[in-house]
Amino acid sequence: MAAKNKVSETVIRRLPIYHRIISEVVSKGIERISSQELSKLTGFTASQIRQDLNNFGGFGQQGYGYNTEALKQEVSEILGMNHEYRTVVIGAGRLGTAIADYEGIKNSGFKILALFDNDKNKVGKDVSGISILDIQELENFVKSNKVDVAVITVPKSVAVDVIYKLASFGIKGIWNFAPVDVSVEGPVIENIRINDSLFKLSYYLKNND
């Protein structure tokens, strides 16, 4: 179901949490849940949960709550998890190969078609049945295979150039693990900052002490 109005970034960031919690509830065989019960599981207020879901039409019934299986399906659809996204990984180092081997990627609708690298010692090998190709083949592969998404795990020194090239190839989305922010017209870019998360953890550890 489409959102009624433009949805805030804050609400979008909460949707994966709803999906994860609801999936866990469904796996336990629980068929119905109230916003108050969801509040205890997510840490968000019941009012906030109802407001968030109402952006997409709402799915509960007063006095009944939410059908968990139906809500899981609705949130999956909102997140686009019912679609298949043809994906490539740029950079076949430890992070890139770990991502290619991660079952959670496949289960979320992202089908990894190939990895790319400029290291001749890696080209020709495979990761869980996924081939590592020469980076020189990237443009032709992206265009001929109608690739939707690229995962960037290359060093900062080459990341900007790679992202601009991908944008020119018509890539729709980029999951960027390189420590650099790039503003480029075309693809949606999600920047992942592992160090930022570690620094946040470090801050809380220091202040808890």
Secondary structure, 3 states (H helix, E strand, C coil): CCCCCCCCHHHHHHHHHHHHHHHHHHHCCCCEECHHHHHHHHCCCHHHHHHHHHCCCCCCECCCEEEHHHHHHHHHHHCCCCCCEEEEEECCCHHHHHHHCCHHHHHCCEEEEEEEECCCCCCCCEECCEEEEEHHHHHHHHHHCCCCEEEECCCHHHHHHHHHHHHHHCCCEEEECCCCCCCCCCCEEEECCHHHHHHHHHHHHHHHC
